[in-house]
């Protein structure tokens, strides 16, 4: 199920299943995963990876992906260091091609 939740300042917000988004490949220039989607997955790395890959699928190859977090668990930090999302200096960064 996908629901257009709100349009604000020309930006349309959707509420959809993060594991299986009802959108075409490369449909969006920017994708945002809201706080709580990944924070409350009990550190299930496979599910987190699946969600991030699904977000990548619906985001244009030249687009940007933003993921909001409440905080990192050690397992989340390990995963994000593995995919290059946390740099050696501790900054969070993930180009679309890293997923």
C-alpha positions as CSV (number, residue, x, y, z in Angstrom):
1,X,0.0,0.0,0.0
2,X,1.3,3.5,-0.9
3,X,-0.3,6.6,0.4
4,X,0.5,10.1,-0.7
5,X,0.7,11.6,2.8
6,X,1.3,15.3,2.1
7,X,2.5,17.7,-0.5
8,X,4.6,20.5,1.0
9,X,6.6,23.2,-0.8
10,X,6.3,21.2,-4.0
11,X,7.6,18.0,-2.4
12,X,5.3,15.0,-2.3
13,X,5.7,12.7,0.7
14,X,4.7,9.0,0.6
15,X,4.1,6.4,3.1
16,X,5.0,2.9,1.7
17,X,6.5,-0.4,2.5
18,X,10.3,0.1,2.6
19,X,10.9,-3.5,1.7
20,X,8.9,-3.4,-1.5
21,X,8.2,0.1,-2.8
22,X,5.5,0.5,-5.4
23,X,7.6,2.8,-7.6
24,X,9.5,2.4,-10.9
25,X,13.3,2.1,-11.0
26,X,15.1,5.4,-11.0
27,X,11.8,7.3,-10.4
28,X,13.1,9.9,-7.9
29,X,15.9,12.4,-7.9
30,X,15.9,12.4,-4.1
31,X,14.8,9.7,-1.6
32,X,14.5,10.2,2.1
33,X,14.1,7.4,4.6
34,X,12.5,8.8,7.8
35,X,13.8,8.4,11.3
36,X,12.5,5.2,12.8
37,X,12.5,3.1,9.6
38,X,15.9,1.6,10.3
39,X,16.3,2.5,13.9
40,X,13.8,0.0,15.1
41,X,14.8,-3.1,13.1
42,X,16.5,-4.9,16.0
43,X,19.9,-4.7,14.2
44,X,18.7,-7.0,11.4
45,X,21.5,-6.2,8.9
46,X,19.9,-8.2,6.1
47,X,16.6,-6.2,6.4
48,X,18.5,-2.9,6.6
49,X,20.5,-3.8,3.5
50,X,17.3,-4.8,1.7
51,X,15.6,-1.5,2.5
52,X,18.7,0.5,1.5
53,X,18.9,-1.4,-1.8
54,X,15.2,-0.8,-2.4
55,X,15.7,2.9,-1.8
56,X,18.6,2.8,-4.2
57,X,16.4,1.1,-6.9
58,X,13.8,3.8,-6.9
59,X,16.4,6.7,-6.8
60,X,17.9,7.9,-10.0
61,X,21.6,6.9,-10.5
62,X,22.6,10.6,-10.2
63,X,20.2,11.2,-7.3
64,X,20.7,11.5,-3.6
65,X,19.5,9.3,-0.7
66,X,19.1,10.7,2.8
67,X,18.6,8.4,5.7
68,X,17.6,9.9,9.1
69,X,18.6,8.1,12.3
70,X,17.9,8.5,16.0
71,X,21.2,6.9,16.9
72,X,23.5,4.1,15.9
73,X,23.9,0.8,17.6
74,X,27.3,-0.8,17.3
75,X,25.9,-3.2,14.6
76,X,24.5,-0.3,12.6
77,X,27.9,1.5,12.8
78,X,29.7,-1.6,11.6
79,X,27.4,-2.0,8.7
80,X,27.7,1.7,7.7
81,X,31.5,1.6,8.0
82,X,31.4,-1.5,5.8
83,X,29.5,0.2,3.0
84,X,31.6,3.3,3.3
85,X,28.8,5.5,4.8
86,X,31.0,6.5,7.8
87,X,34.3,7.9,6.8
88,X,37.5,7.5,8.8
89,X,37.0,11.0,10.3
90,X,33.6,9.8,11.6
91,X,31.4,11.7,9.2
92,X,28.4,10.1,7.7
93,X,28.3,10.0,3.9
94,X,27.0,7.6,1.4
95,X,27.0,8.3,-2.3
96,X,24.2,6.5,-4.2
97,X,26.7,4.2,-5.9
98,X,27.9,2.8,-2.5
99,X,24.8,0.7,-1.9
